[in-house]
Structure formats: C-alpha cells, structure tokens
C-alpha cells in the first residue's frame, strides 16, 4: 500500500535522489521523539544497505536522549557537522521547518521527508505526506521503492516510530496503512511485547516523582476546556528527574473529562535557560487545532499535538492559551 496521488511525483524524486546520491547526512528535529529517532535509524539502515556513505547527526545538547530509546543502535552517529557537508545530500526527517534543527545547510541539496501538515517545504525535494500516521510510515514506503529488505534493526526502528506517533494506535492519525505497516514489521520479526516493555515500562523512580508533582499542580480553566500543569526547575532538581522524563505526562491531562486542550509547561533546566519554558499541547478532538496555537509562538506540530518555547510569565501564558482556545471554540 504505497503513497498515491499528489505525493507520487515527489516520491519518485526522493527515490532517485537516494539511489543516485553517494553521500548523505541524516538529521531530525530538536528534542527528538520516537518517530524522529526511529525514522533516523531506519533511514540510516536503508542507505547503508544501498552501500551509501551516510551519517546521522544529533547535536550534543540533545544528550542524554530519553531513556526509552537507549536500546537503539546509533551506528554512524556524529555530533559534529561533517567537514564535507557541501558534498552531501541532507535528508531531513520528521522536521517541519529549518528552525527545528541546528544544521547550517548552506548550498547543500535537501530532501525533506515529513508528515506534518504545517511543514514549510524548505527542501530541494519536499516529500510531505500529511496522510501518513508518522514519518516512519513514509520511510517504510520509500524502503519498498528502493527494494531494500527489512532487517530486524530497521523493522524495530520503524515500529518505534509508528507506535509512539500513533499513541499505540489510538490517535486519530492511525489509518489503515499504519496497520498494514505494523503487520509487515511484525512479520519481519519485531517483538511487540519487548518494544512495549522498553518504551512504557521500567520507569525510573524520578520520573514517577515528577509525574506526581505535575498531577498535584493541575489547573483547569473555562469549565475544564483547558487542563494545564507546570513544572519548575525546582521540581526537576528536587526529584532528580531529567527533562526527557516529562514524556507522557501530558497524556494524563488530555484524558481528563471535559478537556479540549491539555497543556504542560516545563521550565527548561539548562544553565543558560532560566525563565524559558517549553509548552506541549494536546487536543482531544478536531475542535481545536493546537498547531495554530503553537505557530503563533513560533512553534509547530500537528493539529492534535504541538508545542512551542516561550519567555512568557505563568499568568501571561495562561491568558494566551485561554484566549487561543476560545478563539477557535467560540469564534
């Protein structure tokens, strides 16, 4: 089940670029999630199978990566831009705009592979399939076009991207093609239970402590339409939690009855980040497009999952979110 329609032409362009190119640099967005990392590792495996000179780049400040993804084999990972960048094709994976990656692309050709509807089409080739459940689904499709056989490592990486970006197949972006893909990956040897255990079990105690703090600080506004929690630097310091341990907290907020938009604001903990916060947004249905809210603050994402960084004070942030939600629900 391949991509059809308006994406068919760009699919052929990407396939040609990957077949004919010799050197590649693979990158994804800042704060990489399961789809970003899974797509990165899988594409690296595909290009290596084709005999290409390919490396993956993740900036040093992104480490340590979330513990859930520690099992990935990052073969060919670099944290410095290769000196021969201008002779490489840069493949952006799951990245909606250039601002979400630190790479200075210069005159290098760019292959932009993504599924975000607000992708800015910044590439030399833009293969953006908004109907795909995740970027890993697009990589899986391209892989079949390149006649590269699934290996256990590639299949596992693709499955991580699929299961995390579909919310374990519960989000509205889960279409028939996602289930066909899952079946194909399982046939290739993916151990579903083992992947689930790695991603969602073995929770570090500080993560549980951080979740406890977040839930103790939940606030609801406008009859519960906006459900919000905040985490401060002190919450991280006193629990010993890493920034990545916030993963999954917002799903608890989203699940509260009557919620239209869930928001989690966390104060960034780096030495040079005092006062700055990262805001994650989730919508419970199609009534609110949270990517519009995020883009108003120079962020982005999906209609039902988005985020942005801000210097706003807590009260100012609440006022902004309440108004933004009201603008869409009340016109």
MOKA-V357517 format. One record per pair of residues at least 4 apart in sequence whose ideal C-beta (glycine too) atoms are under 8 Angstrom apart, sorted by the first residue. I is the first residue (numbers start at 1). J is the second residue. Records with the same first field share a line. If there is no record, write none. Layout:
BEGIN
I = J + J
END
This chain:
BEGIN
1 = 176 + 177 + 180
2 = 11 + 141 + 144 + 145
3 = 7 + 8 + 11 + 129 + 131 + 132 + 138 + 141
4 = 8
7 = 11 + 127 + 128 + 129
8 = 12
9 = 13
10 = 14 + 125 + 126 + 127 + 128
11 = 15 + 127 + 141 + 142 + 145
12 = 16
13 = 17 + 125 + 127
14 = 18 + 111 + 113 + 125 + 127 + 142
15 = 19 + 142 + 145 + 146
16 = 20
17 = 21 + 89 + 109 + 111 + 125
18 = 24 + 46 + 47 + 50 + 52 + 111 + 142 + 146
19 = 50 + 146
21 = 52 + 89
22 = 52 + 53
23 = 52 + 53 + 54 + 84 + 87 + 88 + 89
24 = 47 + 52 + 53 + 54 + 55 + 88 + 89 + 90 + 91
25 = 54 + 55 + 56 + 57 + 81 + 82 + 85 + 88 + 89 + 90 + 91 + 103 + 108
26 = 40 + 43 + 44 + 47 + 54 + 55 + 56 + 57 + 90 + 91 + 93
27 = 40 + 56 + 57 + 58 + 90 + 91 + 92 + 93 + 95 + 101 + 103
28 = 32 + 36 + 37 + 39 + 40 + 58 + 92 + 93 + 94 + 95 + 101
29 = 36 + 94 + 95 + 96 + 100 + 101
30 = 59 + 62 + 100 + 101 + 102
31 = 62 + 278
32 = 36 + 37 + 40 + 58 + 62 + 65
33 = 37 + 66 + 164 + 165 + 247
34 = 38 + 68 + 69 + 160 + 161 + 163 + 164 + 165 + 199
35 = 39 + 94 + 134 + 135 + 136 + 160 + 161 + 162 + 164 + 165
36 = 40 + 93 + 94 + 95 + 135 + 161
37 = 41 + 65 + 69 + 72 + 157 + 160 + 161
38 = 42 + 136 + 157 + 158 + 159 + 160 + 161 + 162 + 164
39 = 43 + 93 + 94 + 113 + 134 + 135 + 136 + 138 + 139 + 157 + 158 + 161
40 = 44 + 56 + 58 + 93 + 157
41 = 45 + 56 + 72 + 73 + 74 + 153 + 154 + 157
42 = 46 + 136 + 139 + 140 + 143 + 154 + 157 + 158 + 161
43 = 47 + 54 + 91 + 93 + 113 + 139
44 = 48 + 54 + 55 + 56 + 75 + 76
45 = 49 + 151 + 153 + 154 + 157
46 = 50 + 139 + 142 + 143 + 146 + 148 + 154
47 = 52 + 54
48 = 52 + 54 + 75 + 76
49 = 148 + 149 + 151
50 = 146 + 148
54 = 76
55 = 76 + 77 + 78 + 82
56 = 74 + 76 + 77 + 78
57 = 77 + 78 + 79 + 81 + 82 + 103
58 = 62 + 63 + 65 + 74 + 77 + 79
59 = 79 + 102
60 = 79
61 = 270
63 = 79
64 = 242 + 244
65 = 69 + 70 + 244
66 = 244 + 247
67 = 204 + 244
68 = 198 + 199 + 200 + 247
69 = 160
71 = 198
72 = 157 + 160
73 = 153
78 = 82
81 = 85 + 103 + 104
82 = 88
84 = 88
85 = 90 + 106 + 108
86 = 106 + 107 + 108
88 = 108
89 = 108 + 109 + 110 + 111
90 = 103 + 105 + 108 + 109 + 110 + 111
91 = 110 + 111 + 113
92 = 101 + 110 + 111 + 112 + 113 + 114 + 122 + 123
93 = 113 + 114 + 135 + 139
94 = 113 + 114 + 115 + 116 + 134 + 135
95 = 100 + 101 + 112 + 114
96 = 100 + 114 + 116 + 118 + 119 + 120 + 300 + 301
97 = 119 + 120 + 122 + 300
98 = 105 + 120 + 122
99 = 298
100 = 300
105 = 110
109 = 124 + 125
110 = 122 + 123 + 124 + 125
111 = 123 + 124 + 125 + 127
112 = 119 + 121 + 122 + 123 + 124 + 125 + 126 + 127 + 128
113 = 127 + 128 + 135 + 138 + 139 + 142
114 = 119 + 127 + 128 + 135 + 138
115 = 128 + 129 + 130 + 131 + 132 + 133 + 134 + 135 + 137 + 138
116 = 128 + 130 + 291 + 300 + 301 + 302
117 = 130 + 291 + 302 + 303
118 = 291 + 295 + 300 + 301
119 = 126 + 128
121 = 126 + 128
122 = 126
127 = 138 + 142
129 = 137 + 138
131 = 175
132 = 137 + 138 + 141 + 177
133 = 137 + 162 + 165 + 166 + 171 + 173 + 174 + 175 + 177 + 178
134 = 138 + 161 + 162 + 164 + 165 + 166 + 173 + 178
135 = 139 + 161 + 165
136 = 140 + 157 + 158 + 159 + 160 + 161 + 162 + 165
137 = 141 + 161 + 162 + 177 + 178 + 181
138 = 142
139 = 143 + 158 + 161
140 = 144 + 158 + 181 + 184 + 185
141 = 145
142 = 146
143 = 148 + 150 + 154
144 = 148
148 = 154
150 = 154 + 155 + 184 + 185 + 188
151 = 155 + 188
152 = 156 + 188 + 189 + 190
153 = 157
154 = 158
155 = 159 + 185 + 188 + 189 + 190
156 = 160 + 185 + 190 + 195
157 = 161
158 = 162 + 181 + 185
159 = 163 + 182 + 185 + 186 + 190 + 192 + 195
160 = 164 + 195 + 199
161 = 165
162 = 166 + 178 + 181 + 182 + 185
163 = 168 + 169 + 182 + 195 + 196 + 199
164 = 199
165 = 171 + 173
166 = 170 + 171 + 173 + 174 + 178
167 = 171 + 174 + 251
168 = 196
169 = 174 + 178 + 179 + 182
170 = 174
171 = 304 + 305
172 = 286 + 304
173 = 178 + 302 + 304
174 = 178 + 179
175 = 179
176 = 180
177 = 181
178 = 182
179 = 183
180 = 184
181 = 185
182 = 186
183 = 187
184 = 188
185 = 190
186 = 190 + 192
190 = 195
191 = 195
192 = 196
193 = 197
194 = 198
195 = 199
196 = 200 + 201
197 = 201 + 202
198 = 202
203 = 207 + 208
204 = 208 + 241 + 245
205 = 209
206 = 210 + 239 + 240 + 241 + 242 + 245
207 = 211 + 241 + 245
208 = 212
209 = 213 + 239 + 240 + 241
210 = 214 + 231 + 235 + 236 + 239 + 241 + 245 + 246 + 249
211 = 215 + 248 + 249 + 252
212 = 216
213 = 217 + 231 + 235 + 239
214 = 218 + 229 + 231 + 235 + 246 + 249 + 252 + 264
215 = 229 + 252
217 = 229 + 230 + 231
218 = 227 + 228 + 229 + 253 + 256
219 = 227 + 228 + 229 + 318
220 = 224 + 226 + 227 + 228 + 256 + 259
221 = 225 + 226 + 228 + 318 + 321 + 322
222 = 226 + 322 + 325 + 326
223 = 258
224 = 256 + 257 + 258 + 259
225 = 258 + 259 + 260 + 261 + 325 + 329
226 = 259 + 260 + 261 + 262 + 263 + 321 + 322 + 325
227 = 253 + 254 + 256 + 259 + 261 + 262 + 263
228 = 253 + 262 + 263 + 264 + 265 + 318 + 321
229 = 249 + 253 + 263 + 264 + 265
230 = 264 + 265 + 266 + 267 + 314
231 = 235 + 236 + 246 + 264 + 265 + 266 + 267
232 = 236 + 267
233 = 237 + 267 + 269 + 274
234 = 238
235 = 239 + 241
236 = 240 + 241 + 242 + 243 + 267 + 269
237 = 269
241 = 245
243 = 266 + 268 + 269
246 = 250 + 264 + 266 + 280
248 = 252
249 = 253 + 264
250 = 254 + 262 + 263 + 264 + 280 + 281 + 282
251 = 255 + 282
252 = 256
253 = 259 + 262 + 263 + 264 + 282
254 = 259 + 262 + 282 + 284
255 = 259
256 = 262
259 = 284
260 = 283 + 284 + 285 + 287 + 288 + 325 + 329
261 = 281 + 282 + 283 + 284 + 288 + 290 + 293 + 321 + 325
262 = 281 + 282 + 283 + 284
263 = 279 + 280 + 281 + 282 + 321
264 = 279 + 280
265 = 277 + 278 + 279 + 314 + 317
266 = 277 + 278 + 280
267 = 273 + 275 + 276 + 277
268 = 273 + 276 + 277 + 278 + 309
269 = 273
275 = 311
276 = 309 + 310 + 311
277 = 309 + 310 + 311 + 312 + 317
278 = 307 + 308 + 309
279 = 294 + 297 + 299 + 307 + 308 + 309 + 310 + 317
280 = 305 + 306 + 307
281 = 290 + 293 + 294 + 301 + 305 + 306 + 307
282 = 290 + 304 + 305
283 = 287 + 288 + 289 + 290 + 303 + 304 + 305
284 = 304
285 = 304
286 = 303 + 304
287 = 328 + 329
288 = 293 + 325 + 328 + 329
289 = 293 + 303 + 328
290 = 294 + 301 + 302 + 303 + 304 + 305 + 306
291 = 295 + 300 + 301 + 302 + 303 + 306
292 = 296 + 324 + 328
293 = 297 + 306 + 308 + 321 + 324 + 325
294 = 299 + 300 + 301 + 306 + 307 + 308
295 = 299 + 300 + 306 + 308
296 = 324
297 = 308 + 309 + 310 + 320
298 = 308 + 309
299 = 306 + 307 + 308 + 309
300 = 306 + 307 + 308
301 = 305 + 306 + 307
302 = 306
310 = 317
312 = 316 + 317 + 320
313 = 317
314 = 318
315 = 319
316 = 320
317 = 321
318 = 322
319 = 323
320 = 324
321 = 325
322 = 326
323 = 327
324 = 328
325 = 329
326 = 330
327 = 331
END
